């Protein structure tokens, strides 16, 4: 083969390699755009749909100020990372075992979120649970296949709030956790509560049981004046940084569509939500 032909063969090979890298980079950029701004254009949707679903969603991360704008699409993961799954909480701010409960907003929503400074003594069992009676905004209970579709979702879980009063102060004689506190409840789907949020609450419990101190922030995310949260933002970090997560959980239920303005719902068998 002549040097001239060898040169052009090598050039074509390099050009093909560069082209493939460029296409790969473009896919990553476009996917990032799709994830960051909410509803994509039709052409972008068609383009992205050709990408492997599992690869596309693996490293999905969004900015905090974008959470209320996110729309869930059937078949997508039930939660996404925020700030690349790194909490923005300061471990050095842990001083006293307490929970800071925010006041309800003008619509009686827990929209400001609650901040907890936890330690091992806050872990409790289910033995002291009582009947819950608070009805948060958008509370319209329905049953599907004999099971409730919504729960009274706790911002700071009962299981990690042992001894904490409704004022947020620790009392050693109070062996129960937070239960019927309107400042700590929101209307949450049973799937989001029992299938997804429990994953992250378990991480906190495990960290506390290992003797760590944990800072935990939980904030339901509402869009505008809607009465039902679109999701809940959770972030936690232990003082030794062995625990560190930052996630947003969509507030949704398989086979159900919600009107987030009111909390009312209807059956939609096309609404698919994969297990986390």
JODAUR-V492772 format. One record per backbone hydrogen bond with DSSP energy under -0.5 kcal/mol. NH is the residue of the N-H (numbers start at 1). CO is the residue of the C=O. Records with the same first field share a line. If there is no record, write none. Layout:
NH->CO  CO
This chain:
6->2
7->3
8->4
9->5
10->6
11->7
12->8
13->9
14->10
15->11
16->12
17->13
18->14
19->15
20->16
21->17
22->18
23->19
24->20
25->21
26->22
27->23
28->24
29->25
30->26
31->27
32->28
33->29
34->30
35->31
36->32
37->33
38->34
45->41
46->42
47->43
48->44
49->45
50->47
51->48
56->52
57->53
58->54
59->55
60->57
62->81
66->63
67->64
69->66
70->66  67
75->272
76->73
80->248
81->60
82->246
83->62
85->82
86->82  83
87->85
91->89
93->90
94->91
95->93
98->96  117
99->168
100->115
101->99
102->100
105->109
108->105
111->109
114->218
115->100
116->216
117->98
118->116  214
122->119
123->120
124->159
129->126
136->134
139->136
140->138
144->147
147->144
149->142
151->188
153->151  186
155->184
157->155
160->157
161->158
162->122
163->176
164->161
165->163  169
168->165
170->97
171->163
174->171
175->173
181->179
182->180
184->181
185->182
186->153
187->137
188->151  186
190->149
192->252
193->189
194->190
195->191
196->191
197->192
198->193
199->196
200->196  197
201->197
202->198
203->199
204->200
205->201
206->202
207->203
208->204
209->205
210->206
211->208
212->207
214->118
215->237
216->116
217->235
218->114
219->233
220->110
221->231
222->220
224->222
226->223
227->260  261
228->260
230->221
231->221
232->249
233->219
234->232  247
235->217
236->245
237->215
238->243
239->213
241->238
245->236
247->234
248->80
249->232
250->78  248
251->230
252->250
255->271
256->253
257->266
259->264
260->258
262->259
263->259
266->257
268->255
271->268
272->270
274->76
